[in-house]
Each structure stands twice: as C-alpha cells, then as structure tokens.
Amino acid sequence: MPYIQVDLREGLSAQELAELGARIVDIVHETIGSARPHINVAIRQLPSAGLVESGGTVTPAVSE
C-alpha cells in the first residue's frame, strides 16, 4: 500500500492537483504493480515564502 507525499509551491488549481494525483497513481501502478485502490497520494501546497530554492528564498517573507 504505497503512500506518496508531494510537497510543492502553492498555486495549482483543483483540476491540476487532481490530474497530478491521478498521474502519480498511474506511474506507481505501472512501475511497481500496486493496485490502484491501494495507492495513496497526498499533495501539500506550501507558501512560497517558506521555501528555499538554490540557496535563496523563492519569495521573500513579508515583515509585519
């Protein structure tokens, strides 16, 4: 029963998230043979200010 967790920058639509999840399920099924109903995918969208890319923040945090 695979559990795949994806963390990515926020901004995808509900439709894009659904397509991403479905394609991940397909890839796992085709690659390791797990039954589709047993494959779980969790997709978390994170705020850009909290991510670091290539040694710097993606979007600087806003000071309050």
MODELLER restraints for C-alpha pairs under 7 A, 6 or more apart:
rsr = mdl.restraints
at = mdl.atoms
rsr.add(forms.Gaussian(group=physical.xy_distance, feature=features.Distance(at['CA:1:A'], at['CA:38:A']), mean=4.98, stdev=0.5))
rsr.add(forms.Gaussian(group=physical.xy_distance, feature=features.Distance(at['CA:1:A'], at['CA:39:A']), mean=5.74, stdev=0.5))
rsr.add(forms.Gaussian(group=physical.xy_distance, feature=features.Distance(at['CA:2:A'], at['CA:38:A']), mean=6.85, stdev=0.5))
rsr.add(forms.Gaussian(group=physical.xy_distance, feature=features.Distance(at['CA:2:A'], at['CA:39:A']), mean=5.08, stdev=0.5))
rsr.add(forms.Gaussian(group=physical.xy_distance, feature=features.Distance(at['CA:2:A'], at['CA:40:A']), mean=6.15, stdev=0.5))
rsr.add(forms.Gaussian(group=physical.xy_distance, feature=features.Distance(at['CA:3:A'], at['CA:39:A']), mean=6.21, stdev=0.5))
rsr.add(forms.Gaussian(group=physical.xy_distance, feature=features.Distance(at['CA:3:A'], at['CA:40:A']), mean=4.71, stdev=0.5))
rsr.add(forms.Gaussian(group=physical.xy_distance, feature=features.Distance(at['CA:3:A'], at['CA:41:A']), mean=5.86, stdev=0.5))
rsr.add(forms.Gaussian(group=physical.xy_distance, feature=features.Distance(at['CA:4:A'], at['CA:40:A']), mean=6.15, stdev=0.5))
rsr.add(forms.Gaussian(group=physical.xy_distance, feature=features.Distance(at['CA:4:A'], at['CA:41:A']), mean=4.76, stdev=0.5))
rsr.add(forms.Gaussian(group=physical.xy_distance, feature=features.Distance(at['CA:4:A'], at['CA:42:A']), mean=6.24, stdev=0.5))
rsr.add(forms.Gaussian(group=physical.xy_distance, feature=features.Distance(at['CA:5:A'], at['CA:41:A']), mean=5.82, stdev=0.5))
rsr.add(forms.Gaussian(group=physical.xy_distance, feature=features.Distance(at['CA:5:A'], at['CA:42:A']), mean=4.71, stdev=0.5))
rsr.add(forms.Gaussian(group=physical.xy_distance, feature=features.Distance(at['CA:5:A'], at['CA:43:A']), mean=5.92, stdev=0.5))
rsr.add(forms.Gaussian(group=physical.xy_distance, feature=features.Distance(at['CA:6:A'], at['CA:42:A']), mean=6.16, stdev=0.5))
rsr.add(forms.Gaussian(group=physical.xy_distance, feature=features.Distance(at['CA:6:A'], at['CA:43:A']), mean=4.74, stdev=0.5))
rsr.add(forms.Gaussian(group=physical.xy_distance, feature=features.Distance(at['CA:6:A'], at['CA:44:A']), mean=6.16, stdev=0.5))
rsr.add(forms.Gaussian(group=physical.xy_distance, feature=features.Distance(at['CA:7:A'], at['CA:43:A']), mean=6.03, stdev=0.5))
rsr.add(forms.Gaussian(group=physical.xy_distance, feature=features.Distance(at['CA:7:A'], at['CA:44:A']), mean=4.90, stdev=0.5))
rsr.add(forms.Gaussian(group=physical.xy_distance, feature=features.Distance(at['CA:7:A'], at['CA:45:A']), mean=6.03, stdev=0.5))
rsr.add(forms.Gaussian(group=physical.xy_distance, feature=features.Distance(at['CA:7:A'], at['CA:46:A']), mean=6.88, stdev=0.5))
rsr.add(forms.Gaussian(group=physical.xy_distance, feature=features.Distance(at['CA:8:A'], at['CA:44:A']), mean=6.41, stdev=0.5))
rsr.add(forms.Gaussian(group=physical.xy_distance, feature=features.Distance(at['CA:8:A'], at['CA:45:A']), mean=5.15, stdev=0.5))
rsr.add(forms.Gaussian(group=physical.xy_distance, feature=features.Distance(at['CA:8:A'], at['CA:46:A']), mean=5.97, stdev=0.5))
rsr.add(forms.Gaussian(group=physical.xy_distance, feature=features.Distance(at['CA:9:A'], at['CA:45:A']), mean=5.38, stdev=0.5))
rsr.add(forms.Gaussian(group=physical.xy_distance, feature=features.Distance(at['CA:9:A'], at['CA:46:A']), mean=4.99, stdev=0.5))
rsr.add(forms.Gaussian(group=physical.xy_distance, feature=features.Distance(at['CA:9:A'], at['CA:47:A']), mean=6.09, stdev=0.5))
rsr.add(forms.Gaussian(group=physical.xy_distance, feature=features.Distance(at['CA:9:A'], at['CA:48:A']), mean=5.73, stdev=0.5))
rsr.add(forms.Gaussian(group=physical.xy_distance, feature=features.Distance(at['CA:10:A'], at['CA:45:A']), mean=4.40, stdev=0.5))
rsr.add(forms.Gaussian(group=physical.xy_distance, feature=features.Distance(at['CA:10:A'], at['CA:46:A']), mean=5.14, stdev=0.5))
rsr.add(forms.Gaussian(group=physical.xy_distance, feature=features.Distance(at['CA:10:A'], at['CA:47:A']), mean=5.58, stdev=0.5))
rsr.add(forms.Gaussian(group=physical.xy_distance, feature=features.Distance(at['CA:10:A'], at['CA:48:A']), mean=6.79, stdev=0.5))
rsr.add(forms.Gaussian(group=physical.xy_distance, feature=features.Distance(at['CA:21:A'], at['CA:41:A']), mean=6.18, stdev=0.5))
rsr.add(forms.Gaussian(group=physical.xy_distance, feature=features.Distance(at['CA:25:A'], at['CA:36:A']), mean=6.45, stdev=0.5))
rsr.add(forms.Gaussian(group=physical.xy_distance, feature=features.Distance(at['CA:25:A'], at['CA:39:A']), mean=6.25, stdev=0.5))
rsr.add(forms.Gaussian(group=physical.xy_distance, feature=features.Distance(at['CA:28:A'], at['CA:34:A']), mean=6.88, stdev=0.5))
rsr.add(forms.Gaussian(group=physical.xy_distance, feature=features.Distance(at['CA:29:A'], at['CA:35:A']), mean=6.26, stdev=0.5))
rsr.add(forms.Gaussian(group=physical.xy_distance, feature=features.Distance(at['CA:29:A'], at['CA:36:A']), mean=6.15, stdev=0.5))
rsr.add(forms.Gaussian(group=physical.xy_distance, feature=features.Distance(at['CA:48:A'], at['CA:58:A']), mean=5.78, stdev=0.5))
rsr.add(forms.Gaussian(group=physical.xy_distance, feature=features.Distance(at['CA:48:A'], at['CA:59:A']), mean=5.57, stdev=0.5))
rsr.add(forms.Gaussian(group=physical.xy_distance, feature=features.Distance(at['CA:49:A'], at['CA:57:A']), mean=6.61, stdev=0.5))
rsr.add(forms.Gaussian(group=physical.xy_distance, feature=features.Distance(at['CA:49:A'], at['CA:58:A']), mean=6.32, stdev=0.5))
rsr.add(forms.Gaussian(group=physical.xy_distance, feature=features.Distance(at['CA:49:A'], at['CA:59:A']), mean=4.83, stdev=0.5))
rsr.add(forms.Gaussian(group=physical.xy_distance, feature=features.Distance(at['CA:49:A'], at['CA:60:A']), mean=5.54, stdev=0.5))
rsr.add(forms.Gaussian(group=physical.xy_distance, feature=features.Distance(at['CA:49:A'], at['CA:61:A']), mean=4.91, stdev=0.5))
rsr.add(forms.Gaussian(group=physical.xy_distance, feature=features.Distance(at['CA:51:A'], at['CA:57:A']), mean=5.93, stdev=0.5))
rsr.add(forms.Gaussian(group=physical.xy_distance, feature=features.Distance(at['CA:51:A'], at['CA:58:A']), mean=6.07, stdev=0.5))
rsr.add(forms.Gaussian(group=physical.xy_distance, feature=features.Distance(at['CA:52:A'], at['CA:58:A']), mean=5.82, stdev=0.5))
